């Protein structure tokens, strides 16, 4: 199942071709351009605003697609009513994560298109999250709405927010009150492990990390559940001793992989729940002289820019689109429109590169 809004959305996808008729679009949005050009909404925003760090060929392609779709950023289209602040906040667990920085970039691109500023608030712990909720009245004087990106909200916090006048959209967690961008993390785990199983691997390690509040939002737990389901379908039981906490960082992935590969029965393949942990696994393998993929297959999640550079097999997420979809839903909510018209981020996609290989018995301790 693709990431989606709780209300069934109407999706638009496809590349623009001179010979193919274009579907009728009331008004092309930045997501339409991104999907047609095959780039993120953040890249479209940078390309059309003349900002740096966009390849010339990409900039030209984006400009051509925007011309064909007759796309124009209309900063007056979603302007807030009098008395609003023209600002939206995004609350994330951590800002120095590749995933969350790209979520923010996607949200920022949509907000800029509609004339809103973006305020980023970091809430790495339950205490800081409670502080954000507790001071929401003061926040209300600074912003018109809030996007909570994989920030678990307790029932009482959702109720507290419901009594406020702020617009709210969530990414990951479903509250049954606010629009939510759903990420099928279970399916992501299944896809990754199914790939390793198809290659003949059965002794599979997992690099994860315990969620701070799994009762409300547990991305690693859901991905591990998906991995467990894929293994069970193949008649294999997940070995809990092969699940190591990589803390969703490069160094955490390195330490966890060193532990797994130092076992008397090391795994023949590793599923890292994020590309950043997979990068740490690459460092650990190099330290131990373990060849990837001949002695160890490795797969990650996200399709980080560096993943292509090192040949990492991964489950691609259009991460910036998660933020873009949430921002578009929030802006529609603020203007009184129906958020169900939001476009959907593409489904997770298996990207096979050179870090995974068909299993053959190799003793990495003596290789």
C-alpha positions in Angstrom: 0.0 0.0 0.0 1.4 3.4 -0.9 1.8 6.2 1.6 -1.6 8.1 1.5 -3.9 10.5 3.2 -6.5 8.9 5.4 -9.2 10.3 3.1 -8.8 8.6 -0.3 -6.8 10.9 -2.5 -6.9 11.5 -6.2 -3.4 10.7 -7.6 -1.6 12.1 -10.6 1.5 10.5 -12.0 3.4 9.9 -15.2 6.0 11.7 -17.3 5.2 14.4 -19.8 5.8 13.4 -23.4 5.2 15.4 -26.5 3.4 12.5 -28.2 1.2 11.5 -25.2 -2.0 13.5 -24.3 -1.8 15.1 -20.9 -4.6 14.4 -18.4 -6.8 17.4 -17.6 -5.5 19.3 -14.6 -7.5 22.2 -13.1 -4.2 23.9 -12.0 -0.9 22.2 -12.1 0.8 22.1 -8.7 4.5 21.7 -7.8 3.9 18.0 -7.1 2.6 17.5 -10.7 5.8 19.0 -12.0 7.9 16.9 -9.7 6.2 13.6 -10.6 6.3 14.3 -14.3 10.0 15.4 -14.2 11.0 12.5 -12.0 12.5 14.6 -9.2 11.5 15.8 -5.8 9.3 18.8 -5.1 12.3 20.4 -3.3 14.3 20.0 -6.5 11.5 21.6 -8.5 11.4 24.5 -6.1 15.1 25.1 -6.3 15.2 24.7 -10.0 12.4 27.2 -10.7 13.7 29.7 -8.2 17.2 29.7 -9.7 18.8 28.4 -6.5 22.2 26.5 -6.6 22.9 22.8 -6.3 20.7 21.7 -9.2 22.3 20.1 -12.2 21.9 22.1 -15.4 20.2 19.2 -17.2 17.8 18.7 -14.3 17.0 22.4 -14.2 16.3 22.4 -17.9 14.1 19.3 -17.6 12.1 20.8 -14.8 11.6 24.1 -16.6 10.4 22.2 -19.7 8.0 20.1 -17.7 6.7 23.2 -16.0 6.2 24.9 -19.3 4.3 21.9 -20.7 2.1 21.7 -17.7 1.6 25.5 -17.7 2.7 25.5 -14.1 2.9 28.9 -12.3 3.5 29.3 -8.6 0.5 31.3 -7.4 1.4 32.8 -4.1 -2.0 34.3 -3.8 -3.9 31.1 -4.3 -3.7 29.9 -0.7 -2.9 33.1 1.1 -4.3 33.1 4.6 -7.2 35.2 5.7 -6.6 38.4 7.6 -5.2 37.8 11.1 -3.2 34.7 10.1 0.6 34.6 10.4 1.6 33.2 6.9 3.7 30.6 8.7 3.5 26.8 9.1 5.5 24.8 11.7 7.0 21.3 11.1 7.8 19.4 14.3 10.4 16.6 13.8 12.2 14.3 16.2 15.6 15.4 14.9 16.7 17.9 12.3 20.1 16.4 11.5 18.6 13.2 10.0 18.6 12.8 6.2 15.0 11.6 6.2 13.6 14.5 8.3 15.7 17.2 6.5 14.2 16.0 3.2 10.7 15.9 4.7 11.2 19.5 5.7 12.6 20.4 2.2 9.4 19.0 0.6 7.2 20.9 3.0 9.2 24.1 2.5 8.8 23.9 -1.3 5.0 23.7 -1.1 4.8 26.4 1.5 7.0 28.7 -0.6 4.8 28.1 -3.6 1.8 29.3 -1.6 3.5 32.2 0.1 4.0 30.7 3.6 7.1 30.7 5.7 8.2 27.5 7.5 9.3 27.2 11.1 11.1 24.0 12.1 10.8 22.7 15.7 12.8 19.8 17.0 11.3 17.5 19.6 13.7 14.7 20.1 12.3 13.4 23.4 8.9 13.0 25.1 9.7 15.9 27.4 10.4 18.3 24.5 7.3 17.0 22.7 5.2 17.7 25.8 6.7 21.2 26.0 5.8 21.9 22.3 2.2 20.8 23.0 2.1 22.7 26.3 3.3 25.9 24.7 1.0 25.5 21.6 -1.0 28.6 22.6 2.2 30.7 22.3 3.0 28.8 19.1 -0.4 29.7 17.8 0.6 33.3 17.7 3.5 32.5 15.4 2.0 29.8 13.1 -1.3 28.9 11.5 -0.8 25.2 11.4 1.6 22.4 12.4 2.9 19.2 10.7 4.0 16.5 13.1 6.5 14.3 11.2 6.8 10.9 12.9 6.4 12.6 16.3 4.2 10.4 18.4 1.2 12.1 20.0 -0.4 10.7 23.0 -4.2 10.5 23.2 -4.4 13.4 25.6 -2.1 15.5 23.4 -4.3 14.9 20.4 -7.3 16.0 22.5 -5.5 19.1 23.7 -4.7 20.0 20.1 -8.2 19.4 19.0 -9.4 22.2 21.3 -7.0 24.6 19.8 -7.6 26.6 16.6 -4.4 25.4 14.9 -4.5 23.3 11.7 -2.7 20.0 12.2 -1.5 17.2 9.8 0.5 14.2 10.8 3.1 12.1 9.0 3.2 8.4 10.1 0.8 8.5 13.0 -3.0 8.3 12.4 -5.1 10.1 14.9 -8.6 9.7 13.3 -9.0 13.4 13.8 -6.4 15.0 11.6 -5.3 14.2 8.0 -2.4 11.8 8.1 0.2 10.9 5.5 0.5 7.1 6.0 3.8 5.3 5.4 3.4 1.5 5.0 6.5 0.6 7.0 5.4 -3.0 7.3 5.5 -3.3 3.5 8.9 -1.7 3.3 10.3 -4.4 5.7 8.6 -7.1 3.6 10.0 -5.8 0.4 13.6 -5.7 1.7 13.6 -9.2 3.2 11.7 -10.7 0.3 14.6 -9.5 -1.9 17.2 -11.2 0.3 15.1 -14.4 0.5 14.8 -14.5 -3.3 18.6 -14.4 -3.4 18.7 -17.5 -1.2 19.6 -15.8 2.2 18.0 -17.3 5.3 20.3 -16.1 8.1 19.4 -12.4 8.0 20.5 -9.7 10.4 18.6 -6.5 11.0 19.9 -3.0 11.9 17.1 -1.1 13.7 16.4 1.0 16.8 13.7 1.0 19.4 11.2 3.8 19.0 11.0 6.2 21.9 7.2 5.7 22.2 6.3 2.5 20.3 2.7 2.6 21.6 2.0 5.6 19.4 4.5 5.6 16.6 7.0 2.7 16.0 8.6 3.0 12.5 11.4 0.4 13.3 8.9 -2.0 14.9 6.7 -1.9 11.9 9.5 -2.5 9.5 10.8 -5.4 11.6 7.2 -6.8 11.7 7.2 -6.7 7.9 10.6 -8.5 7.8 9.3 -11.1 10.3 6.2 -11.7 8.1 8.4 -12.1 5.0 10.6 -14.6 6.8 7.6 -16.5 8.1 6.1 -16.8 4.6 9.3 -18.5 3.6 9.2 -20.9 6.6 12.0 -19.0 8.5 11.7 -17.7 12.0 13.2 -14.3 12.9 16.1 -14.8 15.3 15.8 -11.9 17.8 19.5 -12.1 18.5 20.2 -11.0 14.9 18.3 -7.7 15.5 20.8 -5.0 16.6 20.2 -1.4 17.6 21.8 0.8 15.0 20.2 4.0 16.4 19.4 5.2 12.8 22.9 6.7 12.5 26.0 5.9 10.6 28.1 5.2 13.7 25.2 3.2 15.3 25.0 1.1 12.1 28.7 0.5 12.2 28.7 -0.6 15.9 25.7 -2.9 15.4 27.2 -4.5 12.3 30.5 -5.1 14.1 28.5 -7.0 16.8 26.6 -9.1 14.3 29.7 -10.0 12.2 31.7 -10.9 15.3 29.2 -13.7 16.2 30.1 -17.4 15.8 27.3 -17.6 13.3 27.3 -14.2 11.5 24.4 -13.3 9.1 24.9 -13.8 5.4 22.8 -10.7 4.7 21.8 -7.5 6.6 18.6 -5.4 6.3 19.3 -1.9 7.6 16.2 0.0 8.4 17.8 3.2 7.0 20.5 3.9 4.4 22.5 5.8 7.0 22.8 2.6 9.1 23.7 0.7 6.0 26.5 3.2 5.4 27.8 2.3 8.9 27.5 -1.4 8.0 29.8 -0.8 5.0 32.4 0.8 7.3 32.2 -2.2 9.7 32.6 -4.7 6.8 35.7 -2.8 5.6 37.2 -2.8 9.1 36.7 -6.6 9.3 37.8 -7.3 5.7 34.3 -8.6 4.8 33.5 -8.3 1.1 30.1 -6.8 0.2 28.3 -8.5 -1.6 30.4 -11.7 -2.0 30.4 -12.4 1.7 27.6 -10.2 3.0 24.6 -8.8 1.1 23.3 -5.5 2.4 20.1 -3.6 1.8 18.9 -0.3 3.2 15.8 2.0 3.1 15.3 5.5 1.6 17.6 5.8 -1.4 19.9 8.4 0.1 21.9 10.3 -2.6 25.1 8.4 -1.4 23.3 5.1 -1.9 23.8 5.3 -5.6 27.4 6.3 -5.2 28.3 3.2 -3.2 26.0 0.8 -5.1 23.7 0.2 -2.2 20.5 -1.8 -2.9 17.7 0.0 -1.1 14.0 0.5 -0.8 13.4 3.9 -2.3 11.0 6.3 -0.7 10.1 9.7 -2.2 10.9 11.3 1.1 10.5 14.9 0.1 7.0 14.1 -1.2 6.0 13.0 2.3 6.5 16.6 3.5 5.0 18.0 0.3 1.8 16.0 0.7 1.5 16.9 4.3 2.0 20.6 3.6 -0.5 20.7 0.8 -3.1 19.0 3.0 -2.5 21.5 5.7 -2.7 24.5 3.4 -6.0 23.1 2.0 -7.2 22.6 5.5 -6.4 26.1 6.5 -8.2 27.5 3.5 -11.3 25.3 4.2 -10.8 23.0 1.3 -11.0 19.2 1.2 -7.6 17.6 1.9 -8.7 14.4 0.1 -7.6 16.0 -3.3 -4.0 15.6 -2.3 -1.7 13.7 -4.6 0.0 10.6 -3.2 3.7 9.9 -2.8 4.7 7.0 -5.1 4.9 3.5 -3.6 8.1 2.3 -2.1 10.3 0.8 -4.8 13.0 -1.8 -4.7 16.2 -0.5 -6.2 18.7 -3.3 -6.9 22.3 -2.3 -7.1 25.6 -4.1 -6.4 25.4 -4.6 -2.6 23.2 -7.7 -2.8 24.2 -11.0 -4.4 22.8 -14.6 -4.5 23.8 -16.5 -1.5 26.7 -19.0 -1.6 28.3 -20.5 1.5 31.4 -18.4 2.5 32.9 -18.4 6.0 33.6 -14.7 6.5 35.7 -15.5 9.6 38.4 -17.3 7.5 37.8 -15.6 4.1 
